[in-house]
Structures are given as structure tokens and as C-alpha cells.
Amino acid sequence: MFKQPFNNKSSLNGLQHIQQSLHQQKTLLRLVQRSITEDLAAHCLHVTASKNTVILFTDSSVWASKLLYLRQPILNALSNYFGERVRTLKVKVLSKHTAKTPLLPKSPSSHTLKCLTEANDSEQADSLTHSMNKLIKTLQKNKLS
């Protein structure tokens, strides 16, 4: 039997719980964006809420500072939405490097290529030796360009 990923008391399964949470986060983001000016709203990327704390994510520290100046209107809008007082607003910066860029393969060093050549230097003319020679030549050619 599989374990449930969430230990919630509602009748929602794990995926439904995640979808509900994402919907709430989108709703909170729209609410925050409507409570501030349009130029600042464009830099609000994501909002999460837990207990009496809301975390607002933005794309730079400059916008984070400006958003902190508008802490009270944001907290008021969120408090009206929840029907209870939201006490804490935290603003965090998401760096532009959070999206993983594909790693490029590293070229082997000259020493590695020399070791490969020496290890493959044999009198046999089997397919593996032939393939290794082709690979070494390709790596050497790419190393020069």
C-alpha cells in the first residue's frame, strides 16, 4: 500500500491538495497585485501563506525594498481576504539563476587525451579500438577549435 504524500484531514488526495494549494497561491498573488501599483505588481512573482505569515517573492532587491514600504496595504488586503489579521509579510528575492541552465560537456584536458591514446595504443584492430581511435581524434579536433 502506498503512503499518502500529505497527512491532511480532508478528503483530498495528494494531487488534489497540491492543485488546491496552487490555486490559493495564484489567488493570493492576484490579490497582492491588485493592492499595489501596476509597476510594482509586475515584479511580484509568487505568494505563499502559512498561519499568519505571507511570503512574497520578487525578482530583485530593489523591488523587494519598495514592496516592504507598501507592507501595510498588502497586509490589509490579505487580512480582508482571510477574515483574520495577517501579521507578517516577508519579501524574498528569487535570483534569475533559479532556472537550471543545461550544463555543457567539459572538454577533456590534453593530459586526459594523452592517457586515452596511450591506453588505446594496441596492435589489435578490433571494433572497440577503432571506435576509441575515432573518439580520441574527434576530441582532439574539438579541443583545437
Secondary structure as the mmCIF struct_conf table of DSSP 4:
data_model
#
loop_
_struct_conf.conf_type_id
_struct_conf.id
_struct_conf.beg_label_comp_id
_struct_conf.beg_label_asym_id
_struct_conf.beg_label_seq_id
_struct_conf.end_label_comp_id
_struct_conf.end_label_asym_id
_struct_conf.end_label_seq_id
HELX_LH_PP_P HELX_LH_PP_P1 PHE A 2 GLN A 4
BEND BEND1 PRO A 5 PRO A 5
BEND BEND2 LYS A 9 SER A 11
HELX_RH_AL_P HELX_RH_AL_P1 GLY A 14 ARG A 34
TURN_TY1_P TURN_TY1_P1 SER A 35 SER A 35
BEND BEND3 ILE A 36 ILE A 36
HELX_RH_AL_P HELX_RH_AL_P2 GLU A 38 ALA A 41
TURN_TY1_P TURN_TY1_P2 ALA A 42 HIS A 43
STRN STRN1 CYS A 44 SER A 50
TURN_TY1_P TURN_TY1_P3 LYS A 51 ASN A 52
STRN STRN2 THR A 53 THR A 58
BEND BEND4 ASP A 59 ASP A 59
HELX_RH_AL_P HELX_RH_AL_P3 SER A 61 TYR A 69
TURN_TY1_P TURN_TY1_P4 LEU A 70 LEU A 70
HELX_RH_AL_P HELX_RH_AL_P4 ARG A 71 PHE A 82
TURN_TY1_P TURN_TY1_P5 GLY A 83 GLY A 83
BEND BEND5 GLU A 84 GLU A 84
STRN STRN3 THR A 88 VAL A 93
HELX_LH_PP_P HELX_LH_PP_P2 LEU A 94 SER A 95
HELX_RH_3T_P HELX_RH_3T_P1 LYS A 96 THR A 98
BEND BEND6 ALA A 99 ALA A 99
HELX_LH_PP_P HELX_LH_PP_P3 LYS A 100 SER A 109
HELX_RH_AL_P HELX_RH_AL_P5 SER A 110 ASN A 120
BEND BEND7 GLU A 123 GLU A 123
HELX_RH_AL_P HELX_RH_AL_P6 SER A 127 LEU A 144
#
